[in-house]
Amino acid sequence: MGSLEPFNRLVKLTARAFYDDISMKGENQPKTSRGDNRGMAVVVLDALTRRQWVREEDLAKSLKLHSKQLRRILRFFEEEKLVTRDHRKESAKGAKIYSAAAAAAGDGQAGTKEGEEKVKLHTHSYCCLDYAQICDVVRYRIHRMKKTLKDELDSRNTVQHYVCPNCKKRYSAFDALQLISYTDEYFHCENCNGELIAESDKLASEEMGDGDDNARKRRREKLNDMQQRIDEQLKPLQAQLKRVKDLPAPEFGSLQSWERLNLGAFTHGDSCAADASRNAQGQYNGTPMPYLGDTKVDVELAGSGAKEEGAESGRNGAELKVLPPWMVKEGMNLTKEQRGETSNTSSNGDEKSEGKDAKKQDPKEDEKSIQDEYIKAYYEALKKRQEQEDAKMMQQEGHAFSSTHSERQLGTKTKREDGDVEDEGVEWEEQEPLGNTSEPYKFVDLNAEAPESGDEEDGIDWEEG
Amino acid sequence: MFFHIVLERNMQLHPRHFGPHLRDKLVAKLMKDVEGTCSGRHGFVVAITGVEDVGKGLIREGTGFVTFPVKYQCVVFRPFKGEILEAVVTMVNKMGFFAEAGPVQIFVSNHLIPDDMEFQSGDVPNYTTSDGSVKIQKESEVRLKIIGTRVDATEIFCIGTIKDDYLGIISDPGAAS
């Protein structure tokens, strides 16, 4: 999976550039939703950048939106080709685990449970950003905008329209043959024989005039101005597009394949397919799994969580994993650049991990002590935060686990650092299943979820506080 | 654009033509009927180049006419959007000018004429550049680009532009005389 950050930035820029003032008003707007909901689209897109596949209900809940409202927005984005959606039938909440397993496995496996007859299938929708397509769509959109404007500017390839001032009947240049009058050199209306006037271009309709030189000149100025403003205002977006162009787009695949991939990391080895899918359902309906995999901070903890006893290596690997996309893509002069970006970027998770990386990289050569100092301080803070978060969490084991785990890091971290940087990121997916061969991991990964989702907020708190 | 295609048509022939020259009569009638017509699908039929096959005739009840299915090769002309054509100006007015490329009528509206050309009314209405070096009037030959076609079942009408590189007047009869 490519680095998400530049793509997320692209999505955010796109949202603000094009979907800022989209109002999602249905024709039959219920009066409960008062006020305008412009900007909602931006919020939804931003939220999606922090998730991968997410169930729409969960998304609605976390955005405090009505699910219908959210669905309308998502449908809009689906039409805009920014979002892929998937719908599938799942059981009602009560019977979800069994029926989902049965339905997903589809083999009546594990002796169809008693829940089957009273299971009601509900269609659940999932959605996910389609990064590769977003790039194309945005590029195409900009291209179209510019082309339209340019055509209008040289009034090329545009069919002139004529309108009758009396009866407002409109004609296009295609009707010219019928409209010519043999008495004078003007076009005449078929109905009232009024003299038709040429309709000026839509984009500059204020500059109404029958195409005399002055009006034409003014129109031209206006269009030029508009073109300049477009260039100016879309500059950040285009810069981002350019940056992203050569990067491989993050690909989550279809819902099923994504699920399989992620489950592969989380389920233990001896679990059968049905078990896996059941597990998936459990995660969807219970703790919101989609929150886990997306930000890098999460991933880091997930890695460590899944490998319990190999915690140092897992930890290290997961942490380094944050790095590769940056190292590989942006070249080796990244440290100062990275720092520059860290101060600018608003994404908390990345900032944190990047800062860590930068810190980790530089001093490695010169001063170990500073590094140790930093790491110690960092983990102190992290631990404290996690404890705070965990107090809120229901899962107590999660608490215990994360604290022990972070303590373990303190001692061992420095020595693991020279682990090869490139490999970790790539191999992460495969590493997980390796570790998942024995039963106890099931526990671990369930626990790991709590600290992770906690940690995401953690990062944000850190930023703001 | 020109195409050489095979078309099929059911020809009705009056019984008086039946005889040794039936086929010739049939082909002559086909040419008379078809050449110069326009179908929205294929464009203008310019010329029939050959008759491929004349099927078995069927006598129509009551009239005595015989219907022959005829397959014939012909050259058709169909204008396309984006195509560059050379055309003869047929009429100039304030709204633009009309031109003909063979059977096709093309209208070039005044905003698709370069901005430096202005309409001059008078005895011979024309579009002229400010220095008078280029003049578009009736009978001028222009090269234009088709930017839109309206295709009806029996008619094709085009809109053209001369506002592009290498478009515009080809030879000016006024300059020659």
Chai-1 contact restraints between the chains, C-beta under 6 A:
chainA,res_idxA,chainB,res_idxB,connection_type,confidence,min_distance_angstrom,max_distance_angstrom,comment,restraint_id
A,S155,B,H111,contact,1.0,0.0,6.0,A-B,restraint_1
A,N157,B,I147,contact,1.0,0.0,6.0,A-B,restraint_2
A,V159,B,G148,contact,1.0,0.0,6.0,A-B,restraint_3
A,V159,B,I159,contact,1.0,0.0,6.0,A-B,restraint_4
A,Q160,B,S109,contact,1.0,0.0,6.0,A-B,restraint_5
A,Q160,B,H111,contact,1.0,0.0,6.0,A-B,restraint_6
A,A173,B,F107,contact,1.0,0.0,6.0,A-B,restraint_7
A,A173,B,S109,contact,1.0,0.0,6.0,A-B,restraint_8
A,A173,B,I159,contact,1.0,0.0,6.0,A-B,restraint_9
A,F174,B,R150,contact,1.0,0.0,6.0,A-B,restraint_10
A,F174,B,F157,contact,1.0,0.0,6.0,A-B,restraint_11
A,A176,B,F107,contact,1.0,0.0,6.0,A-B,restraint_12
A,L177,B,F157,contact,1.0,0.0,6.0,A-B,restraint_13
A,E185,B,N93,contact,1.0,0.0,6.0,A-B,restraint_14
A,E185,B,K94,contact,1.0,0.0,6.0,A-B,restraint_15
A,F187,B,M95,contact,1.0,0.0,6.0,A-B,restraint_16
A,G211,B,H111,contact,1.0,0.0,6.0,A-B,restraint_17
